[in-house]
């Protein structure tokens, strides 16, 4: 039971970055299809990264495990900056043309990059799981389920906040992603 509780706490801890990232995505306004896509992508990456970490082996853990949070944080900061840039660009085009530009939803490429960035620190978790002889299938499944749950809660929270701050949603969402990236890089998340 103690091992199960430890695994649950680790799953919750690594899922917090997905929760925060999902708030940023939810701010821009999302539909049910986007919720499903984000939940699946975040959960899948969250579950697969420890397995990949286990497969890569302990020798790489020392080198990449230390830098994983910086790589993931950097990718999130870049994704957040891109989101802000896209929001400002859309506002500029809207102001010039006088028409409202429809939001096309979260691009698959952007979703995959964000999911990867949020879960890259799980490579080190996979290395740790291998060292402590925890069932990797159980760990991956638990991390995936917890991640999907936290992601869906974060998307809903972001969506509800987005209705109130719609004009600035891209900028706020990008800022949240940047904040999550910085928090991930300095060790506050993940």
Backbone torsions as a table, in degrees:
resi	resn	phi	psi	omega
1	UNK	NA	-38.9	179.8
2	UNK	-62.0	-40.0	178.1
3	UNK	-66.1	-38.8	178.2
4	UNK	-64.7	-44.4	179.3
5	UNK	-64.1	-41.7	177.5
6	UNK	-61.0	-43.7	179.5
7	UNK	-64.7	-38.9	177.4
8	UNK	-63.9	-42.6	178.7
9	UNK	-65.5	-40.6	176.9
10	UNK	-63.8	-43.3	179.0
11	UNK	-60.7	-43.2	178.7
12	UNK	-65.0	-42.3	-179.5
13	UNK	-61.7	-48.3	-179.5
14	UNK	-73.3	-22.3	177.7
15	UNK	-77.4	-16.8	-179.6
16	UNK	-62.7	-34.1	178.0
17	UNK	-66.5	-35.4	176.0
18	UNK	-67.3	-38.8	177.4
19	UNK	-58.7	-49.4	-179.3
20	UNK	-65.3	-42.7	177.9
21	UNK	-63.5	-37.1	179.3
22	UNK	-66.4	-33.4	175.9
23	UNK	-60.4	-45.5	178.9
24	UNK	-60.5	-40.6	178.8
25	UNK	-69.3	-41.7	-178.5
26	UNK	-64.4	-25.6	-179.6
27	UNK	-61.3	-30.1	-176.2
28	UNK	-80.8	0.1	179.4
29	UNK	86.9	119.3	-174.9
30	UNK	-135.0	156.3	176.2
31	UNK	-107.1	178.3	-176.9
32	UNK	-61.1	-38.0	179.9
33	UNK	-63.9	-42.0	179.0
34	UNK	-66.5	-39.8	176.9
35	UNK	-56.9	-46.5	-179.5
36	UNK	-63.3	-46.6	179.8
37	UNK	-59.5	-46.5	-178.5
38	UNK	-66.3	-44.7	179.6
39	UNK	-59.6	-45.3	179.9
40	UNK	-66.2	-46.8	-178.4
41	UNK	-61.8	-48.6	-179.2
42	UNK	-63.0	-44.2	179.9
43	UNK	-64.8	-41.4	-179.8
44	UNK	-63.3	-48.5	179.1
45	UNK	-64.9	-39.5	-179.6
46	UNK	-63.7	-34.3	-179.8
47	UNK	-82.3	-35.6	-175.4
48	UNK	-80.6	-30.2	-176.5
49	UNK	-61.2	-40.9	176.3
50	UNK	-63.6	-34.7	178.2
51	UNK	-65.2	-44.0	177.0
52	UNK	-61.7	-42.0	177.6
53	UNK	-59.5	-41.9	177.9
54	UNK	-63.7	-43.3	-177.9
55	UNK	-68.0	-33.6	179.7
56	UNK	-69.0	-27.9	173.5
57	UNK	95.7	164.9	-175.7
58	UNK	-69.6	-26.1	-177.5
59	UNK	-64.5	-33.7	-179.9
60	UNK	-82.0	-21.0	-175.4
61	UNK	-57.9	-42.3	-179.0
62	UNK	-62.3	-40.8	-178.6
63	UNK	-77.6	-56.9	-173.4
64	UNK	-81.7	-31.4	-178.3
65	UNK	-57.7	-37.2	-179.9
66	UNK	-71.6	-35.7	-176.8
67	UNK	-92.7	-10.4	-176.5
68	UNK	-56.4	-41.3	-178.9
69	UNK	-68.3	-30.9	178.4
70	UNK	-73.1	-39.8	178.3
71	UNK	-64.5	-49.8	179.0
72	UNK	-61.2	-43.3	178.2
73	UNK	-62.5	-42.3	179.3
74	UNK	-63.6	-41.6	178.4
75	UNK	-63.4	-40.6	178.8
76	UNK	-66.3	-40.4	177.9
77	UNK	-61.2	-44.3	178.1
78	UNK	-64.3	-40.7	177.7
79	UNK	-63.3	-42.4	177.8
80	UNK	-63.5	-42.4	178.6
81	UNK	-64.2	-39.6	177.3
82	UNK	-63.5	-40.6	178.9
83	UNK	-62.5	-43.3	177.9
84	UNK	-63.2	-45.9	179.8
85	UNK	-59.6	-44.7	179.3
86	UNK	-62.0	-41.7	179.3
87	UNK	-63.3	-43.4	178.8
88	UNK	-68.5	-36.9	178.3
89	UNK	-64.6	-43.7	178.8
90	UNK	-64.3	-41.0	177.6
91	UNK	-62.5	-40.2	-179.9
92	UNK	-65.4	-45.1	178.3
93	UNK	-64.1	-38.5	178.8
94	UNK	-65.3	-41.1	-179.8
95	UNK	-66.4	-39.6	-179.3
96	UNK	-69.2	-41.8	-175.1
97	UNK	-89.8	-21.1	-178.8
98	UNK	78.0	8.9	179.0
99	UNK	-117.9	155.8	178.9
100	UNK	-84.1	132.6	179.1
101	UNK	-94.8	127.0	-178.8
102	UNK	-73.0	139.3	176.5
103	UNK	-78.4	127.6	-175.1
104	UNK	-87.0	-1.8	-177.4
105	UNK	93.1	179.6	-177.1
106	UNK	-80.4	120.7	179.4
107	UNK	-65.1	144.6	-177.9
108	UNK	-58.6	-42.6	-179.8
109	UNK	-61.3	-44.7	179.4
110	UNK	-65.0	-38.7	178.8
111	UNK	-63.5	-45.6	-179.1
112	UNK	-64.6	-43.4	179.7
113	UNK	-63.3	-43.0	179.4
114	UNK	-65.0	-45.6	179.2
115	UNK	-61.6	-41.0	178.0
116	UNK	-63.9	-46.0	-179.2
117	UNK	-62.4	-39.7	-178.7
118	UNK	-71.4	-22.6	-175.1
119	UNK	-111.6	2.5	-175.7
120	UNK	-64.4	-28.8	177.5
121	UNK	-66.7	-16.4	178.8
122	UNK	-71.3	-13.6	172.4
123	UNK	-59.0	-45.5	178.6
124	UNK	-64.3	-35.3	176.8
125	UNK	-62.7	-39.8	176.7
126	UNK	-61.1	-40.2	176.7
127	UNK	-62.6	-44.6	-179.5
128	UNK	-64.3	-40.0	179.3
129	UNK	-62.6	-38.7	178.4
130	UNK	-64.0	-39.5	-178.9
131	UNK	-66.0	-40.6	-175.7
132	UNK	-92.3	7.0	173.4
133	UNK	56.8	46.0	175.0
134	UNK	-92.7	147.4	179.1
135	UNK	-63.2	110.8	-174.3
136	UNK	-66.6	-33.0	179.1
137	UNK	-66.7	-45.3	177.2
138	UNK	-62.3	-43.6	-179.8
139	UNK	-62.2	-46.1	-179.5
140	UNK	-63.7	-43.3	179.6
141	UNK	-63.5	-44.2	-179.2
142	UNK	-65.2	-42.7	178.8
143	UNK	-63.5	-39.5	178.8
144	UNK	-64.7	-46.0	-178.3
145	UNK	-65.7	-46.5	179.4
146	UNK	-63.0	-40.3	179.6
147	UNK	-63.4	-44.6	179.0
148	UNK	-61.1	-44.4	-179.5
149	UNK	-61.9	-48.2	179.9
150	UNK	-65.6	-35.8	178.5
151	UNK	-63.9	-46.0	-179.1
152	UNK	-64.7	-38.7	176.4
153	UNK	-65.1	-43.2	178.8
154	UNK	-63.8	-40.9	178.2
155	UNK	-62.3	-43.5	-179.7
156	UNK	-65.6	-43.1	178.1
157	UNK	-62.3	-45.7	178.1
158	UNK	-62.4	-40.7	179.9
159	UNK	-63.1	-44.1	180.0
160	UNK	-65.5	-40.1	175.9
161	UNK	-67.6	-35.5	-178.4
162	UNK	-62.2	-32.6	178.2
163	UNK	-63.2	-29.4	-178.2
164	UNK	-87.7	-25.4	-175.4
165	UNK	-125.2	36.5	-172.6
166	UNK	-54.3	-41.6	-177.5
167	UNK	-57.6	-35.5	-175.8
168	UNK	-108.3	15.6	-171.3
169	UNK	-62.3	-40.7	179.3
170	UNK	-64.8	-43.3	-179.8
171	UNK	-65.6	-43.2	179.4
172	UNK	-67.2	-44.1	178.6
173	UNK	-60.3	-43.5	176.8
174	UNK	-63.2	-41.1	178.7
175	UNK	-63.9	-38.2	177.1
176	UNK	-63.4	-44.5	178.8
177	UNK	-62.1	-40.1	176.9
178	UNK	-63.5	-44.3	178.5
179	UNK	-60.4	-42.5	177.9
180	UNK	-64.5	-41.2	178.6
181	UNK	-61.2	-44.5	178.6
182	UNK	-65.8	-44.0	179.0
183	UNK	-62.1	-37.5	177.7
184	UNK	-65.5	-43.9	-177.6
185	UNK	-67.1	-34.7	-178.9
186	UNK	-90.1	-1.1	173.6
187	UNK	93.9	11.5	178.7
188	UNK	-79.4	-23.8	177.4
189	UNK	-124.8	156.2	172.5
190	UNK	81.4	NA	NA
